[in-house]
Amino acid sequence: MKIGIATQDESRERTLAIASGEYKLRADEPKYWFHSVTAAEAEIASGRVQVDGAVDYVDLNGQVIPKP
């Protein structure tokens, strides 16, 4: 499963581009986005985000981010 990591500004720009129709989501993009790997892991640990199998953290370009 891919989880996206983006800054607050990057997330805002992406959301606005999607809402305005300038950007179309691809099927291989992450379903969940967070501002940091730490925030994502906290949500997974709390059970609010359920994951099956391994998790890959990726940035807006699809590059894998190493776990801390």
PQR file of N, CA, C, O and H, with PARSE charges and radii, in Angstrom:
ATOM      1  N   MET A   1       0.845  -1.174   0.000 -0.4000 1.5000
ATOM      2  CA  MET A   1       0.000   0.000   0.000 -0.0000 2.0000
ATOM      3  C   MET A   1       0.890   1.238   0.000  0.5500 1.7000
ATOM      4  O   MET A   1       1.883   1.306   0.724 -0.5500 1.4000
ATOM      5  N   LYS A   2       0.518   2.208  -0.821 -0.4000 1.5000
ATOM      6  CA  LYS A   2       1.256   3.471  -0.868 -0.0000 2.0000
ATOM      7  C   LYS A   2       0.554   4.512  -0.003  0.5500 1.7000
ATOM      8  O   LYS A   2      -0.670   4.641  -0.040 -0.5500 1.4000
ATOM      9  H   LYS A   2      -0.289   2.152  -1.409  0.4000 1.0000
ATOM     10  N   ILE A   3       1.335   5.244   0.767 -0.4000 1.5000
ATOM     11  CA  ILE A   3       0.839   6.369   1.543 -0.0000 2.0000
ATOM     12  C   ILE A   3       1.642   7.585   1.122  0.5500 1.7000
ATOM     13  O   ILE A   3       2.873   7.558   1.124 -0.5500 1.4000
ATOM     14  H   ILE A   3       2.329   5.139   0.797  0.4000 1.0000
ATOM     15  N   GLY A   4       0.943   8.653   0.760 -0.4000 1.5000
ATOM     16  CA  GLY A   4       1.599   9.857   0.286 -0.0000 2.0000
ATOM     17  C   GLY A   4       2.039  10.762   1.418  0.5500 1.7000
ATOM     18  O   GLY A   4       1.348  10.903   2.428 -0.5500 1.4000
ATOM     19  H   GLY A   4      -0.057   8.675   0.758  0.4000 1.0000
ATOM     20  N   ILE A   5       3.201  11.374   1.235 -0.4000 1.5000
ATOM     21  CA  ILE A   5       3.745  12.337   2.191 -0.0000 2.0000
ATOM     22  C   ILE A   5       3.977  13.637   1.433  0.5500 1.7000
ATOM     23  O   ILE A   5       4.697  13.660   0.435 -0.5500 1.4000
ATOM     24  H   ILE A   5       3.762  11.259   0.415  0.4000 1.0000
ATOM     25  N   ALA A   6       3.365  14.722   1.909 -0.4000 1.5000
ATOM     26  CA  ALA A   6       3.515  16.025   1.262 -0.0000 2.0000
ATOM     27  C   ALA A   6       3.375  17.118   2.321  0.5500 1.7000
ATOM     28  O   ALA A   6       2.683  16.945   3.325 -0.5500 1.4000
ATOM     29  H   ALA A   6       2.780  14.704   2.720  0.4000 1.0000
ATOM     30  N   THR A   7       4.038  18.231   2.080 -0.4000 1.5000
ATOM     31  CA  THR A   7       3.902  19.356   3.010 -0.0000 2.0000
ATOM     32  C   THR A   7       2.480  19.897   2.929  0.5500 1.7000
ATOM     33  O   THR A   7       1.724  19.555   2.019 -0.5500 1.4000
ATOM     34  H   THR A   7       4.600  18.371   1.265  0.4000 1.0000
ATOM     35  N   GLN A   8       2.130  20.737   3.884 -0.4000 1.5000
ATOM     36  CA  GLN A   8       0.797  21.320   3.899 -0.0000 2.0000
ATOM     37  C   GLN A   8       0.545  22.149   2.635  0.5500 1.7000
ATOM     38  O   GLN A   8      -0.542  22.096   2.058 -0.5500 1.4000
ATOM     39  H   GLN A   8       2.745  21.015   4.622  0.4000 1.0000
ATOM     40  N   ASP A   9       1.550  22.909   2.212 -0.4000 1.5000
ATOM     41  CA  ASP A   9       1.412  23.707   0.992 -0.0000 2.0000
ATOM     42  C   ASP A   9       1.250  22.827  -0.245  0.5500 1.7000
ATOM     43  O   ASP A   9       0.420  23.112  -1.108 -0.5500 1.4000
ATOM     44  H   ASP A   9       2.433  22.952   2.680  0.4000 1.0000
ATOM     45  N   GLU A  10       2.040  21.762  -0.330 -0.4000 1.5000
ATOM     46  CA  GLU A  10       1.930  20.840  -1.465 -0.0000 2.0000
ATOM     47  C   GLU A  10       0.554  20.184  -1.489  0.5500 1.7000
ATOM     48  O   GLU A  10      -0.051  20.042  -2.552 -0.5500 1.4000
ATOM     49  H   GLU A  10       2.715  21.531   0.371  0.4000 1.0000
ATOM     50  N   SER A  11       0.064  19.787  -0.330 -0.4000 1.5000
ATOM     51  CA  SER A  11      -1.261  19.164  -0.238 -0.0000 2.0000
ATOM     52  C   SER A  11      -2.351  20.129  -0.684  0.5500 1.7000
ATOM     53  O   SER A  11      -3.273  19.748  -1.405 -0.5500 1.4000
ATOM     54  H   SER A  11       0.555  19.902   0.533  0.4000 1.0000
ATOM     55  N   ARG A  12      -2.238  21.373  -0.251 -0.4000 1.5000
ATOM     56  CA  ARG A  12      -3.226  22.385  -0.617 -0.0000 2.0000
ATOM     57  C   ARG A  12      -3.232  22.606  -2.132  0.5500 1.7000
ATOM     58  O   ARG A  12      -4.295  22.635  -2.753 -0.5500 1.4000
ATOM     59  H   ARG A  12      -1.489  21.682   0.335  0.4000 1.0000
ATOM     60  N   GLU A  13      -2.049  22.761  -2.725 -0.4000 1.5000
ATOM     61  CA  GLU A  13      -1.946  22.973  -4.173 -0.0000 2.0000
ATOM     62  C   GLU A  13      -2.517  21.785  -4.945  0.5500 1.7000
ATOM     63  O   GLU A  13      -3.228  21.964  -5.934 -0.5500 1.4000
ATOM     64  H   GLU A  13      -1.185  22.738  -2.221  0.4000 1.0000
ATOM     65  N   ARG A  14      -2.206  20.582  -4.492 -0.4000 1.5000
ATOM     66  CA  ARG A  14      -2.705  19.372  -5.145 -0.0000 2.0000
ATOM     67  C   ARG A  14      -4.227  19.301  -5.060  0.5500 1.7000
ATOM     68  O   ARG A  14      -4.895  18.997  -6.049 -0.5500 1.4000
ATOM     69  H   ARG A  14      -1.629  20.437  -3.688  0.4000 1.0000
ATOM     70  N   THR A  15      -4.766  19.578  -3.891 -0.4000 1.5000
ATOM     71  CA  THR A  15      -6.219  19.538  -3.691 -0.0000 2.0000
ATOM     72  C   THR A  15      -6.925  20.556  -4.572  0.5500 1.7000
ATOM     73  O   THR A  15      -7.948  20.247  -5.183 -0.5500 1.4000
ATOM     74  H   THR A  15      -4.223  19.824  -3.088  0.4000 1.0000
ATOM     75  N   LEU A  16      -6.387  21.770  -4.641 -0.4000 1.5000
ATOM     76  CA  LEU A  16      -6.991  22.806  -5.482 -0.0000 2.0000
ATOM     77  C   LEU A  16      -6.923  22.436  -6.967  0.5500 1.7000
ATOM     78  O   LEU A  16      -7.863  22.695  -7.720 -0.5500 1.4000
ATOM     79  H   LEU A  16      -5.556  22.022  -4.145  0.4000 1.0000
ATOM     80  N   ALA A  17      -5.815  21.834  -7.379 -0.4000 1.5000
ATOM     81  CA  ALA A  17      -5.672  21.410  -8.776 -0.0000 2.0000
ATOM     82  C   ALA A  17      -6.674  20.309  -9.116  0.5500 1.7000
ATOM     83  O   ALA A  17      -7.232  20.292 -10.213 -0.5500 1.4000
ATOM     84  H   ALA A  17      -5.052  21.624  -6.768  0.4000 1.0000
ATOM     85  N   ILE A  18      -6.900  19.398  -8.183 -0.4000 1.5000
ATOM     86  CA  ILE A  18      -7.882  18.331  -8.399 -0.0000 2.0000
ATOM     87  C   ILE A  18      -9.284  18.933  -8.475  0.5500 1.7000
ATOM     88  O   ILE A  18     -10.064  18.594  -9.366 -0.5500 1.4000
ATOM     89  H   ILE A  18      -6.447  19.412  -7.292  0.4000 1.0000
ATOM     90  N   ALA A  19      -9.597  19.827  -7.537 -0.4000 1.5000
ATOM     91  CA  ALA A  19     -10.930  20.433  -7.485 -0.0000 2.0000
ATOM     92  C   ALA A  19     -11.232  21.271  -8.728  0.5500 1.7000
ATOM     93  O   ALA A  19     -12.376  21.317  -9.182 -0.5500 1.4000
ATOM     94  H   ALA A  19      -8.964  20.102  -6.814  0.4000 1.0000
ATOM     95  N   SER A  20     -10.221  21.927  -9.276 -0.4000 1.5000
ATOM     96  CA  SER A  20     -10.441  22.777 -10.451 -0.0000 2.0000
ATOM     97  C   SER A  20     -10.399  21.993 -11.762  0.5500 1.7000
ATOM     98  O   SER A  20     -10.691  22.541 -12.824 -0.5500 1.4000
ATOM     99  H   SER A  20      -9.292  21.889  -8.908  0.4000 1.0000
ATOM    100  N   GLY A  21     -10.039  20.721 -11.690 -0.4000 1.5000
ATOM    101  CA  GLY A  21      -9.973  19.904 -12.893 -0.0000 2.0000
ATOM    102  C   GLY A  21      -8.650  19.991 -13.624  0.5500 1.7000
ATOM    103  O   GLY A  21      -8.491  19.395 -14.689 -0.5500 1.4000
ATOM    104  H   GLY A  21      -9.801  20.275 -10.827  0.4000 1.0000
ATOM    105  N   GLU A  22      -7.683  20.734 -13.062 -0.4000 1.5000
ATOM    106  CA  GLU A  22      -6.361  20.848 -13.699 -0.0000 2.0000
ATOM    107  C   GLU A  22      -5.564  19.558 -13.579  0.5500 1.7000
ATOM    108  O   GLU A  22      -4.657  19.305 -14.372 -0.5500 1.4000
ATOM    109  H   GLU A  22      -7.811  21.218 -12.197  0.4000 1.0000
ATOM    110  N   TYR A  23      -5.903  18.742 -12.584 -0.4000 1.5000
ATOM    111  CA  TYR A  23      -5.155  17.514 -12.327 -0.0000 2.0000
ATOM    112  C   TYR A  23      -6.129  16.360 -12.164  0.5500 1.7000
ATOM    113  O   TYR A  23      -7.113  16.469 -11.432 -0.5500 1.4000
ATOM    114  H   TYR A  23      -6.640  18.947 -11.939  0.4000 1.0000
ATOM    115  N   LYS A  24      -5.859  15.268 -12.838 -0.4000 1.5000
ATOM    116  CA  LYS A  24      -6.679  14.065 -12.726 -0.0000 2.0000
ATOM    117  C   LYS A  24      -5.910  13.013 -11.941  0.5500 1.7000
ATOM    118  O   LYS A  24      -4.735  12.761 -12.208 -0.5500 1.4000
ATOM    119  H   LYS A  24      -5.060  15.180 -13.432  0.4000 1.0000
ATOM    120  N   LEU A  25      -6.576  12.406 -10.980 -0.4000 1.5000
ATOM    121  CA  LEU A  25      -5.949  11.364 -10.177 -0.0000 2.0000
ATOM    122  C   LEU A  25      -5.635  10.146 -11.035  0.5500 1.7000
ATOM    123  O   LEU A  25      -6.413   9.766 -11.910 -0.5500 1.4000
ATOM    124  H   LEU A  25      -7.531  12.610 -10.763  0.4000 1.0000
ATOM    125  N   ARG A  26      -4.480   9.542 -10.766 -0.4000 1.5000
ATOM    126  CA  ARG A  26      -4.099   8.299 -11.443 -0.0000 2.0000
ATOM    127  C   ARG A  26      -4.472   7.122 -10.535  0.5500 1.7000
ATOM    128  O   ARG A  26      -4.541   7.273  -9.315 -0.5500 1.4000
ATOM    129  H   ARG A  26      -3.849   9.850 -10.056  0.4000 1.0000
ATOM    130  N   ALA A  27      -4.702   5.995 -11.111 -0.4000 1.5000
ATOM    131  CA  ALA A  27      -5.111   4.809 -10.360 -0.0000 2.0000
ATOM    132  C   ALA A  27      -4.032   4.337  -9.389  0.5500 1.7000
ATOM    133  O   ALA A  27      -4.343   3.719  -8.372 -0.5500 1.4000
ATOM    134  H   ALA A  27      -4.646   5.873 -12.102  0.4000 1.0000
ATOM    135  N   ASP A  28      -2.756   4.626  -9.699 -0.4000 1.5000
ATOM    136  CA  ASP A  28      -1.668   4.126  -8.853 -0.0000 2.0000
ATOM    137  C   ASP A  28      -1.258   5.109  -7.754  0.5500 1.7000
ATOM    138  O   ASP A  28      -0.278   4.865  -7.051 -0.5500 1.4000
ATOM    139  H   ASP A  28      -2.503   5.129 -10.526  0.4000 1.0000
ATOM    140  N   GLU A  29      -1.991   6.214  -7.595 -0.4000 1.5000
ATOM    141  CA  GLU A  29      -1.645   7.192  -6.568 -0.0000 2.0000
ATOM    142  C   GLU A  29      -2.105   6.729  -5.188  0.5500 1.7000
ATOM    143  O   GLU A  29      -3.050   5.949  -5.070 -0.5500 1.4000
ATOM    144  H   GLU A  29      -2.788   6.412  -8.166  0.4000 1.0000
ATOM    145  N   PRO A  30      -1.430   7.216  -4.144 -0.5600 1.5000
ATOM    146  CA  PRO A  30      -1.835   6.853  -2.789  0.2800 2.0000
ATOM    147  C   PRO A  30      -3.251   7.330  -2.475  0.5500 1.7000
ATOM    148  O   PRO A  30      -3.690   8.381  -2.943 -0.5500 1.4000
ATOM    149  N   LYS A  31      -3.950   6.535  -1.676 -0.4000 1.5000
ATOM    150  CA  LYS A  31      -5.295   6.910  -1.238 -0.0000 2.0000
ATOM    151  C   LYS A  31      -5.210   7.855  -0.040  0.5500 1.7000
ATOM    152  O   LYS A  31      -6.036   8.757   0.103 -0.5500 1.4000
ATOM    153  H   LYS A  31      -3.594   5.681  -1.296  0.4000 1.0000
ATOM    154  N   TYR A  32      -4.230   7.650   0.803 -0.4000 1.5000
ATOM    155  CA  TYR A  32      -4.065   8.445   2.017 -0.0000 2.0000
ATOM    156  C   TYR A  32      -2.837   9.348   1.892  0.5500 1.7000
ATOM    157  O   TYR A  32      -1.798   8.931   1.379 -0.5500 1.4000
ATOM    158  H   TYR A  32      -3.559   6.918   0.686  0.4000 1.0000
ATOM    159  N   TRP A  33      -2.969  10.590   2.367 -0.4000 1.5000
ATOM    160  CA  TRP A  33      -1.877  11.553   2.347 -0.0000 2.0000
ATOM    161  C   TRP A  33      -1.692  12.145   3.736  0.5500 1.7000
ATOM    162  O   TRP A  33      -2.667  12.444   4.427 -0.5500 1.4000
ATOM    163  H   TRP A  33      -3.813  10.929   2.783  0.4000 1.0000
ATOM    164  N   PHE A  34      -0.427  12.315   4.145 -0.4000 1.5000
ATOM    165  CA  PHE A  34      -0.091  12.896   5.444 -0.0000 2.0000
ATOM    166  C   PHE A  34       1.047  13.882   5.265  0.5500 1.7000
ATOM    167  O   PHE A  34       1.707  13.908   4.226 -0.5500 1.4000
ATOM    168  H   PHE A  34       0.365  12.073   3.584  0.4000 1.0000
ATOM    169  N   HIS A  35       1.270  14.693   6.291 -0.4000 1.5000
ATOM    170  CA  HIS A  35       2.325  15.705   6.243 -0.0000 2.0000
ATOM    171  C   HIS A  35       3.690  15.162   6.653  0.5500 1.7000
ATOM    172  O   HIS A  35       4.713  15.800   6.403 -0.5500 1.4000
ATOM    173  H   HIS A  35       0.734  14.672   7.135  0.4000 1.0000
ATOM    174  N   SER A  36       3.710  13.978   7.287 -0.4000 1.5000
ATOM    175  CA  SER A  36       4.986  13.371   7.665 -0.0000 2.0000
ATOM    176  C   SER A  36       4.802  11.868   7.837  0.5500 1.7000
ATOM    177  O   SER A  36       3.686  11.382   8.021 -0.5500 1.4000
ATOM    178  H   SER A  36       2.880  13.460   7.491  0.4000 1.0000
ATOM    179  N   VAL A  37       5.908  11.149   7.775 -0.4000 1.5000
ATOM    180  CA  VAL A  37       5.885   9.704   8.014 -0.0000 2.0000
ATOM    181  C   VAL A  37       5.435   9.446   9.451  0.5500 1.7000
ATOM    182  O   VAL A  37       4.696   8.497   9.711 -0.5500 1.4000
ATOM    183  H   VAL A  37       6.814  11.544   7.626  0.4000 1.0000
ATOM    184  N   THR A  38       5.878  10.286  10.378 -0.4000 1.5000
ATOM    185  CA  THR A  38       5.504  10.126  11.785 -0.0000 2.0000
ATOM    186  C   THR A  38       3.993  10.238  11.964  0.5500 1.7000
ATOM    187  O   THR A  38       3.396   9.440  12.687 -0.5500 1.4000
ATOM    188  H   THR A  38       6.479  11.057  10.166  0.4000 1.0000
ATOM    189  N   ALA A  39       3.369  11.220  11.311 -0.4000 1.5000
ATOM    190  CA  ALA A  39       1.913  11.392  11.397 -0.0000 2.0000
ATOM    191  C   ALA A  39       1.186  10.191  10.789  0.5500 1.7000
ATOM    192  O   ALA A  39       0.177   9.737  11.327 -0.5500 1.4000
ATOM    193  H   ALA A  39       3.854  11.868  10.723  0.4000 1.0000
ATOM    194  N   ALA A  40       1.694   9.683   9.679 -0.4000 1.5000
ATOM    195  CA  ALA A  40       1.078   8.522   9.039 -0.0000 2.0000
ATOM    196  C   ALA A  40       1.163   7.301   9.943  0.5500 1.7000
ATOM    197  O   ALA A  40       0.183   6.573  10.101 -0.5500 1.4000
ATOM    198  H   ALA A  40       2.514  10.052   9.242  0.4000 1.0000
ATOM    199  N   GLU A  41       2.326   7.077  10.534 -0.4000 1.5000
ATOM    200  CA  GLU A  41       2.488   5.920  11.413 -0.0000 2.0000
ATOM    201  C   GLU A  41       1.610   6.026  12.652  0.5500 1.7000
ATOM    202  O   GLU A  41       1.125   5.010  13.150 -0.5500 1.4000
ATOM    203  H   GLU A  41       3.122   7.668  10.406  0.4000 1.0000
ATOM    204  N   ALA A  42       1.399   7.235  13.156 -0.4000 1.5000
ATOM    205  CA  ALA A  42       0.521   7.425  14.311 -0.0000 2.0000
ATOM    206  C   ALA A  42      -0.921   7.058  13.959  0.5500 1.7000
ATOM    207  O   ALA A  42      -1.612   6.429  14.761 -0.5500 1.4000
ATOM    208  H   ALA A  42       1.794   8.060  12.751  0.4000 1.0000
ATOM    209  N   GLU A  43      -1.376   7.442  12.774 -0.4000 1.5000
ATOM    210  CA  GLU A  43      -2.733   7.110  12.343 -0.0000 2.0000
ATOM    211  C   GLU A  43      -2.887   5.608  12.121  0.5500 1.7000
ATOM    212  O   GLU A  43      -3.923   5.034  12.457 -0.5500 1.4000
ATOM    213  H   GLU A  43      -0.815   7.953  12.123  0.4000 1.0000
ATOM    214  N   ILE A  44      -1.871   4.976  11.561 -0.4000 1.5000
ATOM    215  CA  ILE A  44      -1.914   3.524  11.359 -0.0000 2.0000
ATOM    216  C   ILE A  44      -1.953   2.818  12.706  0.5500 1.7000
ATOM    217  O   ILE A  44      -2.732   1.885  12.899 -0.5500 1.4000
ATOM    218  H   ILE A  44      -1.030   5.443  11.288  0.4000 1.0000
ATOM    219  N   ALA A  45      -1.112   3.261  13.638 -0.4000 1.5000
ATOM    220  CA  ALA A  45      -1.057   2.647  14.965 -0.0000 2.0000
ATOM    221  C   ALA A  45      -2.376   2.806  15.717  0.5500 1.7000
ATOM    222  O   ALA A  45      -2.765   1.923  16.482 -0.5500 1.4000
ATOM    223  H   ALA A  45      -0.479   4.018  13.481  0.4000 1.0000
ATOM    224  N   SER A  46      -3.061   3.919  15.506 -0.4000 1.5000
ATOM    225  CA  SER A  46      -4.323   4.175  16.205 -0.0000 2.0000
ATOM    226  C   SER A  46      -5.467   3.339  15.622  0.5500 1.7000
ATOM    227  O   SER A  46      -6.514   3.197  16.255 -0.5500 1.4000
ATOM    228  H   SER A  46      -2.746   4.637  14.884  0.4000 1.0000
ATOM    229  N   GLY A  47      -5.274   2.792  14.436 -0.4000 1.5000
ATOM    230  CA  GLY A  47      -6.312   2.000  13.798 -0.0000 2.0000
ATOM    231  C   GLY A  47      -7.233   2.805  12.909  0.5500 1.7000
ATOM    232  O   GLY A  47      -8.145   2.240  12.306 -0.5500 1.4000
ATOM    233  H   GLY A  47      -4.424   2.907  13.923  0.4000 1.0000
ATOM    234  N   ARG A  48      -7.026   4.112  12.808 -0.4000 1.5000
ATOM    235  CA  ARG A  48      -7.878   4.956  11.959 -0.0000 2.0000
ATOM    236  C   ARG A  48      -7.616   4.725  10.479  0.5500 1.7000
ATOM    237  O   ARG A  48      -8.481   4.971   9.637 -0.5500 1.4000
ATOM    238  H   ARG A  48      -6.285   4.571  13.298  0.4000 1.0000
ATOM    239  N   VAL A  49      -6.424   4.253  10.173 -0.4000 1.5000
ATOM    240  CA  VAL A  49      -6.085   3.880   8.794 -0.0000 2.0000
ATOM    241  C   VAL A  49      -5.679   2.416   8.830  0.5500 1.7000
ATOM    242  O   VAL A  49      -4.725   2.036   9.510 -0.5500 1.4000
ATOM    243  H   VAL A  49      -5.722   4.053  10.857  0.4000 1.0000
ATOM    244  N   GLN A  50      -6.421   1.597   8.083 -0.4000 1.5000
ATOM    245  CA  GLN A  50      -6.120   0.170   8.082 -0.0000 2.0000
ATOM    246  C   GLN A  50      -5.273  -0.171   6.867  0.5500 1.7000
ATOM    247  O   GLN A  50      -5.577   0.226   5.742 -0.5500 1.4000
ATOM    248  H   GLN A  50      -7.195   1.906   7.531  0.4000 1.0000
ATOM    249  N   VAL A  51      -4.212  -0.910   7.117 -0.4000 1.5000
ATOM    250  CA  VAL A  51      -3.292  -1.285   6.044 -0.0000 2.0000
ATOM    251  C   VAL A  51      -3.182  -2.794   5.986  0.5500 1.7000
ATOM    252  O   VAL A  51      -3.140  -3.477   7.010 -0.5500 1.4000
ATOM    253  H   VAL A  51      -3.965  -1.232   8.031  0.4000 1.0000
ATOM    254  N   ASP A  52      -3.138  -3.292   4.772 -0.4000 1.5000
ATOM    255  CA  ASP A  52      -2.915  -4.713   4.543 -0.0000 2.0000
ATOM    256  C   ASP A  52      -1.550  -4.863   3.894  0.5500 1.7000
ATOM    257  O   ASP A  52      -1.319  -4.358   2.795 -0.5500 1.4000
ATOM    258  H   ASP A  52      -3.173  -2.737   3.941  0.4000 1.0000
ATOM    259  N   GLY A  53      -0.659  -5.546   4.563 -0.4000 1.5000
ATOM    260  CA  GLY A  53       0.664  -5.773   3.994 -0.0000 2.0000
ATOM    261  C   GLY A  53       1.628  -4.630   4.237  0.5500 1.7000
ATOM    262  O   GLY A  53       1.467  -3.840   5.167 -0.5500 1.4000
ATOM    263  H   GLY A  53      -0.846  -5.956   5.456  0.4000 1.0000
ATOM    264  N   ALA A  54       2.636  -4.559   3.379 -0.4000 1.5000
ATOM    265  CA  ALA A  54       3.708  -3.576   3.532 -0.0000 2.0000
ATOM    266  C   ALA A  54       3.234  -2.184   3.120  0.5500 1.7000
ATOM    267  O   ALA A  54       2.342  -2.031   2.285 -0.5500 1.4000
ATOM    268  H   ALA A  54       2.767  -5.201   2.624  0.4000 1.0000
ATOM    269  N   VAL A  55       3.859  -1.172   3.732 -0.4000 1.5000
ATOM    270  CA  VAL A  55       3.535   0.217   3.438 -0.0000 2.0000
ATOM    271  C   VAL A  55       4.744   0.881   2.793  0.5500 1.7000
ATOM    272  O   VAL A  55       5.864   0.771   3.291 -0.5500 1.4000
ATOM    273  H   VAL A  55       4.583  -1.296   4.409  0.4000 1.0000
ATOM    274  N   ASP A  56       4.510   1.566   1.684 -0.4000 1.5000
ATOM    275  CA  ASP A  56       5.537   2.391   1.052 -0.0000 2.0000
ATOM    276  C   ASP A  56       5.099   3.839   1.181  0.5500 1.7000
ATOM    277  O   ASP A  56       3.963   4.180   0.851 -0.5500 1.4000
ATOM    278  H   ASP A  56       3.600   1.655   1.279  0.4000 1.0000
ATOM    279  N   TYR A  57       5.992   4.688   1.660 -0.4000 1.5000
ATOM    280  CA  TYR A  57       5.723   6.115   1.751 -0.0000 2.0000
ATOM    281  C   TYR A  57       6.308   6.768   0.515  0.5500 1.7000
ATOM    282  O   TYR A  57       7.483   6.571   0.204 -0.5500 1.4000
ATOM    283  H   TYR A  57       6.915   4.411   1.928  0.4000 1.0000
ATOM    284  N   VAL A  58       5.491   7.553  -0.199 -0.4000 1.5000
ATOM    285  CA  VAL A  58       5.949   8.181  -1.426 -0.0000 2.0000
ATOM    286  C   VAL A  58       5.668   9.682  -1.393  0.5500 1.7000
ATOM    287  O   VAL A  58       4.754  10.145  -0.709 -0.5500 1.4000
ATOM    288  H   VAL A  58       4.537   7.713   0.055  0.4000 1.0000
ATOM    289  N   ASP A  59       6.485  10.439  -2.156 -0.4000 1.5000
ATOM    290  CA  ASP A  59       6.258  11.887  -2.243 -0.0000 2.0000
ATOM    291  C   ASP A  59       5.364  12.170  -3.453  0.5500 1.7000
ATOM    292  O   ASP A  59       4.859  11.245  -4.089 -0.5500 1.4000
ATOM    293  H   ASP A  59       7.227  10.063  -2.711  0.4000 1.0000
ATOM    294  N   LEU A  60       5.175  13.434  -3.762 -0.4000 1.5000
ATOM    295  CA  LEU A  60       4.299  13.810  -4.866 -0.0000 2.0000
ATOM    296  C   LEU A  60       4.772  13.284  -6.218  0.5500 1.7000
ATOM    297  O   LEU A  60       3.969  13.121  -7.137 -0.5500 1.4000
ATOM    298  H   LEU A  60       5.585  14.186  -3.246  0.4000 1.0000
ATOM    299  N   ASN A  61       6.072  13.018  -6.343 -0.4000 1.5000
ATOM    300  CA  ASN A  61       6.621  12.488  -7.594 -0.0000 2.0000
ATOM    301  C   ASN A  61       6.592  10.966  -7.669  0.5500 1.7000
ATOM    302  O   ASN A  61       7.013  10.382  -8.667 -0.5500 1.4000
ATOM    303  H   ASN A  61       6.724  13.150  -5.596  0.4000 1.0000
ATOM    304  N   GLY A  62       6.099  10.330  -6.619 -0.4000 1.5000
ATOM    305  CA  GLY A  62       6.047   8.877  -6.589 -0.0000 2.0000
ATOM    306  C   GLY A  62       7.332   8.225  -6.117  0.5500 1.7000
ATOM    307  O   GLY A  62       7.466   7.002  -6.169 -0.5500 1.4000
ATOM    308  H   GLY A  62       5.757  10.805  -5.808  0.4000 1.0000
ATOM    309  N   GLN A  63       8.289   9.038  -5.654 -0.4000 1.5000
ATOM    310  CA  GLN A  63       9.565   8.504  -5.158 -0.0000 2.0000
ATOM    311  C   GLN A  63       9.371   7.960  -3.738  0.5500 1.7000
ATOM    312  O   GLN A  63       8.737   8.604  -2.902 -0.5500 1.4000
ATOM    313  H   GLN A  63       8.181  10.032  -5.612  0.4000 1.0000
ATOM    314  N   VAL A  64       9.911   6.792  -3.480 -0.4000 1.5000
ATOM    315  CA  VAL A  64       9.774   6.175  -2.154 -0.0000 2.0000
ATOM    316  C   VAL A  64      10.594   6.962  -1.137  0.5500 1.7000
ATOM    317  O   VAL A  64      11.748   7.313  -1.382 -0.5500 1.4000
ATOM    318  H   VAL A  64      10.426   6.269  -4.159  0.4000 1.0000
ATOM    319  N   ILE A  65       9.972   7.229   0.008 -0.4000 1.5000
ATOM    320  CA  ILE A  65      10.637   7.936   1.119 -0.0000 2.0000
ATOM    321  C   ILE A  65      11.058   6.879   2.128  0.5500 1.7000
ATOM    322  O   ILE A  65      10.226   6.076   2.550 -0.5500 1.4000
ATOM    323  H   ILE A  65       9.034   6.943   0.207  0.4000 1.0000
ATOM    324  N   PRO A  66      12.327   6.855   2.528 -0.5600 1.5000
ATOM    325  CA  PRO A  66      12.775   5.862   3.507  0.2800 2.0000
ATOM    326  C   PRO A  66      12.122   6.103   4.867  0.5500 1.7000
ATOM    327  O   PRO A  66      11.896   7.243   5.272 -0.5500 1.4000
ATOM    328  N   LYS A  67      11.825   5.012   5.557 -0.4000 1.5000
ATOM    329  CA  LYS A  67      11.246   5.122   6.897 -0.0000 2.0000
ATOM    330  C   LYS A  67      12.314   5.598   7.866  0.5500 1.7000
ATOM    331  O   LYS A  67      13.485   5.241   7.734 -0.5500 1.4000
ATOM    332  H   LYS A  67      12.008   4.086   5.227  0.4000 1.0000
ATOM    333  N   PRO A  68      11.906   6.417   8.853 -0.5600 1.5000
ATOM    334  CA  PRO A  68      12.917   6.915   9.825  0.2800 2.0000
ATOM    335  C   PRO A  68      13.441   5.821  10.722  0.5500 1.7000
ATOM    336  O   PRO A  68      14.285   6.077  11.580 -0.5500 1.4000
TER
END
